[in-house]
């Protein structure tokens, strides 16, 4: 239980506000039809949030936000025009629809343009438990952040400074509607508590931190636990060494392993494929990963980070395998990219929804023991990934593992390889899933990469 009670006095009027957004969307669709559009789609959103930050026991920022937006895309045959506004006044809505229609009349026809197939629209809208708006008010949030930072700064005398602690709470209401008659309503919340600290002095200073994130504020770690975890991680980085350049196993901790899955998803996504800008062109049906490896998409997962009954085009989502038995089962497509490729949408307009990667190992410590000798990565830096060739080179920090034991911190190194080969060389995935992401994956062990140090 959190030590400070949440502010729940405010009535939840989200259902009423969603209906207002839905009414606005349908008015825009009707106006587009009157102006001659053959098809149209509207997205409406209303987002609100609170963010507070403290540093060295003092309040730094308190920021409350509330944003609204409307966007409409119209089609005149296969000519498309889009416009958006943050003003919900009638005159602004009218001008926005008119502007989208004017743009469409002067654009070139695009054979792939248009709404998704009406037969694919979602018709069932289960409660996916994504709405938990109860959150602290500004005073409560500041007290939580101060307690978090204090716990971290007081953890050990070697903690010499702080980059601060923060609390954020956000809610989002969204409506998507189109001229097929589809209207989808969604509401979601997210909350986080974070702390970043500095240990040591002079050239020996190290910085690290930790954060807790959840859809429901009550699911966050207690502030003392976040602060102490941040301090522990920072202290573990003191007195780092580099490594000699060599080929060796590399173990990715859960907080960085999900980036490997993200690279895979990017390479099999429609935009990269129809532009011929992916190292995984024509890869459906190919064994890209070891025979035991599997990734399942779970869009209808209760309380998932990206749970939804419909994608950004209203297409119904469903559980499906992305990788099974190491073999790529399908691409990640919306209707536009699907048409460009001569395929059908996979319900992924707007991205993937809750990926779960199958584990074959207990967790990081056991995988370090399995690795025996190699590099454990806990932080990645830079953007050195070539999506066309799959070449991979990123700055990294972490720990050296010898005889299956974590020995000392490492920084100032680069890890390099090719993603196609790295995927094939994955030998273990842990059960130690980092719950703070829609990509549910534990530690990943790659049996060989190039680690380049300064000697």
N, C-alpha and C positions, 0 to 999 in steps of 0.2 A: 504494500500500500504506500502511496506517496505521502510524505509527511505534511503536506499542506493541502487542505480540501480544495476541490475544484469549484470554480464559479459556475453553478448550474441554474442560477436563478432566471436567466434569460430564456424566454419561451422559444421553442424550436419552430420557426415559421418557414422552414426550408421547403416543405411540400407546397405551400401557397406560392412561394417565390418561383419554384420550378414551373408551376402552372402559368404564372405570368410570363416567364420566358417562353414556354411552349406556345402561348397565345401570340406573343410577338413574332415568333418564328413562322407561325401559320399565316399571320397577316402579311409577312414579307413574301412568302411563297405565293399567296394569292395575288399580290401586287405584281410579282414577276410574271405570273401567267397573264395578267391583264395587259402587260407591256409586250407580250408576244413570245416569251420564253417557252421553249418546248419542254424543258426540264429545269429544276432548280433545287438547291440544297442550302440549308441555313444551319449555322452553329451559333449558339448563344451560351455565354458563360458569365458567372458571377463568382468572383473569388474574394475571400477576405482572410486576413492574417494578422498575427501579432508576433513581433520579433524583438527580443531584448538581449542586450550584450553587456557584460560587466568585465572589468579588468582591474586586477590588484585591489579588489574590494570596493571599487567605485563603479557607479553606473556610467556606461559609455553611450549606449543608444537605447531608445524605446521607440519602436516604429509600428504603427498600426496602418493597415492598408485595406482598401476595398476597391476592386476593379471590376468593371463590366465590359463586355465586348460582344459585338454582333458581326458575323461574317456571312456573306451570301455569295454563292457561285451560281451563275445562270448559264444555260446552254441554249443556243439557237441552232438547232441541229447539232453539228459537231464543232461549232464555234463557242468558245468559252470566255466568260468574263467574271471577275471577282472584285468585290469591294468590301470594306469593313468600317465600323464606327464604334466608338465607345459611348456615344450619345444616344439614349433611348427615346428621345423626344420624337414625336410623329414626323416632324419635318425632316429630321436627320435620317430617320429610317427610310422615308420616301426618297430622299436624295441618294442614299446608299444603294437602294435597289435600282434606281434609274441609272446611276453610274455604272453598276455592273452590267446592265443591259446595253448601255452605250459602248462599253469596252468590247462586249461580245460581238457586236455588229461589225466591228472593224478588225477582228482577229482572223487569222487563217484557220480554216477547218483542220481539226486534229482527228484522225480516224479512231484514235483510242479514247477520245473524250466522251464523257457521259456518266450518268449515275450507274451504280452497280445494278445487276439484274434484280428486278423486283421480286422474283421467286426466292431470292436469298435473304430477304429482309428478316430480321429477328421478330418473333411473335411471342416469345416467352421472356419474362423479365423477373427472374428470381431475385430475392434479397440476398446479396452477396456480402453483407455485413461490413460495408466499407464506410459507413457513416457514424462517426463518433465525435461530435462537435464539442463535447464538454472539455473545457480547457481552463487554465489559470487566467486570472486577469493580470494586468500589468504588474501590480504590486506582488502578487503571488509568484509570477514568473521571475521577477527580479530576486525574490527570496530564494527560489530554487537555484537560479544561476549562481548567486553568491555562495550558497551552501556547497554547490558543486566545486567551484573554484577553491574555496577554503579547504575542502577535503583534499584536493589535489596538492595545494601549496603546503599543507601541513603534513603531508604523507612522509616526507624525508627531507632532511636538511640540505640535501644536494639539489633540491628543486629551487632554483635561483630566481626565476622570473615566470611570468605568465603571459600568454597571448590571449587569455580571457576565457570566459564561459558564456554560453548563450542558450536561450530557450526560444523555440518557435512553434507556433500552432497555426495551421492553415486549413481552410475549408473551401470546397469548390462545388458549385452547382453548374450543371451543363445540360443543354438540350441540343439534340441533333434531329433535324426534320428534313424530309425531302418530298418532292412532288409525286412519289409513289404512294403517298399517304402514310409514310412511316414517321412516327414521332418517338424518339427515345429520350428518356430522362435519367440522369445520373447525379449522384451526390457522393462526395468522398471527403475524407479528412486525413491529415497527417500531422505528426508532432515530433519534435526532436529536442534533445538535451545534449550539449557538447562542451568539451573542455580541451584546451591546448596549453601545454606547459613547456618550460625551458629548464634544463638541468645543466650544471657545470658552470664554467666561467671561461672568459677569453676565447681562444681558438678551440677550446674543448667543449663549447656549448653544443647541446643537442636539443632538438625540438620534436615533440610528438604529441599525440592526443588521442581522444576517444569520443565516440558519440553513441547515443541510443536513439533509435527511431522506431515509430510504430504508428498504426492508423488510429489507435486509441491511446489517449494520454496515460491511462492507468496501466498500460502495458510497458511503459518506459522503465528503464532501470531507475533506482533511486539516485538522487544527485550525488550522494557520498560515494556510491559504487562507481559512477562515471568518472568522478574526479580522481579516485584512487587508481582506477584502471589507466587513466591518462598519465598519472604520475609513474606508475609501474612501467608502462611502455616507454616513457621518456628516459627513465633511469637505465633501462636495459640497453639503450643506444649509446651510453657513455663509453668513451675510449674505443671507437671503432677502428677497424683495420681495413685495408684493401686486400685484394687477392691476386695471385699471379694469373695471367691469362692461360686458360685451359678449357678443355671439354670436360663437362661434369654434369651430374644430375641436378635438376633445379626443382625445388618444391615451392609451389605458390600457396601462400596462406589464403584462407577463405576470402578475406577482404580484398585481395587482388586477383584471385583465380577467376572471378566472374568476368574480368576483362577479356580473358581468352574466349569465353563463350560469346561475349559481345562481338569479338572479331569474326567468329564463325557466322553469327547471325547476319552481320553486315555483309559478309561475302555471299550469302545465299538470299539476300533481299532483292526485291524486284528492280529498284532503281539502279543498283550496281550491275545487275545482270543485263538489263536491256541496253545499258550504255556500254556493255562489254568491258566493264571496269572492275572485274572481279577475278581473283585467282581460282575461283571455284565455278567457272562457267561449265554448263552441261554436266553437273555433278550429281543430279538426282539418280539414285540407284547405285552410286559408287560407295565403296567402303572407305570413308574418310577417317575413321577412328577405329580403335580396337574392337573386336567382336563383342565384348561385354558392355560397350559404352551405349548409353541411351539418354536422349533428352525428350521430355514430354512437355507440351504446352498445356497449361491448365487455366484457361480464362475464367472458368466458373468456380474457382477455388474460393471458399469462404474466407474473408478477411485477407485476401491476397493483395499485394501492392498494386497490381494492374488487372484486377478482376473486372470483367465487364461482360454483359450479355450480347453486346454488339460492337463492331469496330467503328472506325471514324466515318464509314459510309453506310452504317445501319445494317451491315451484313451480320447474321447470327454467328456467334463464336461457338466453338466446341473444343473439347479436349482432343488432342491429336499428337501423334509422335512426329517429332522433327528429325530425330536420329534414332534408329532402332537397330540393334545388332551391329553398331558401328557404321551403318549404311544411311546416307541421307535420304529421307523419305519424300521430301517435298521442298519447295522453295517457300519464301515468306513474301506473300503478294497481296496487294490491293487490286482493285479492278483495273486501274489504269495500267499498272505494270504487267498484270496478267494478260491484258489485250495486246500489249506491245510484244509479249512473248508467245502469243497464241495459246495461252493457258487460262485457267479459271482462278479467280481470287481465292485465297486461303483464309479470308477473314482477318487479314493483318494490315488493313489500311490503318496507319497510325502506329504500327509497330507490333511487337510480340507481347503476349500477356502471360506472365507467370511461367517461367521455364523451370522445370525440375530436372536436375541431372542425377542419374542413378549412381549410387556409391558402391564401391567394392572394397572399401577399407574403413577402419574405425575413425581415425582422426589424425591431426597433425603430428602428435608425438609418436604415434605408432608408425606413421609414414616416414618420419625422420629416421626412426630405427630401421625401417625397411630400406631407406636410401643408403644408410651407413655413412657415406661421406659425400658432401655436396653443399649446395647453397640454398638456404631458405629465404625466400623473397617475401618481405612484408610491406614494401613500398615500391611503386613504379613511378618514374618521372619521364616527361617528354612524350612526344607523339610519333615515335619512329616506327610506324607501321605502314607499309605500302599495300593498299588493298588490291592493286592490280597484280603484283607479283607474289604477295604473301610474305615478303621479306620483313623481318621483325628485329628491331634493335631499340632497346629502351634502357635508360638509366635505372638503377635499382639499388635498394638498401635492404638489409635483413641480417641474417646470422649464418655463420659457418657451422656446419654439422660434421662432427668427427666421431666415428665409432657409434653412430646412431644418437649422439647427444648434442644438444645445442651448446656451442662452446663460447663464441664471442660475436659481438656485433660487427657488421660489415657495411661500409658505404663506399662511394666513389667507384662503382663498377658498372659495367654495361652487360646486359644479357642479350644474346643475338641468336637468331635461327631463321627458319622459314616456317610459317604457320602450317602449311600442308604437312611438312615433316614433323612439326611439333605435335600436331593432332594425332598422327600415327604413333608417336612415341610416348603418349600418355600411358603410364603403367598403373596408376591408381587415382581414385577420386574418393575423398573422405566423406564421412557422415557428419562432419563438423560444419554444418551449413551456417553461413552468416545470414541471419533473418532480416537484415536491413535492406534487402534488395528484392526486386521481382525475379532476379536470376538466383534460384535456390541451388547453390553448389558449395561443396566443401573444398578442402585443400586439393590441389591437383599436383601430381608428381610427373614430371617429364624426365625421361631417363637420360637425355643428353642434350645440352645446349652449349654454346660458347659463352663463357664468362670472361670478360676482359677487364683486368684491373690496371693498376699503374706501375706494376713491376712484373 
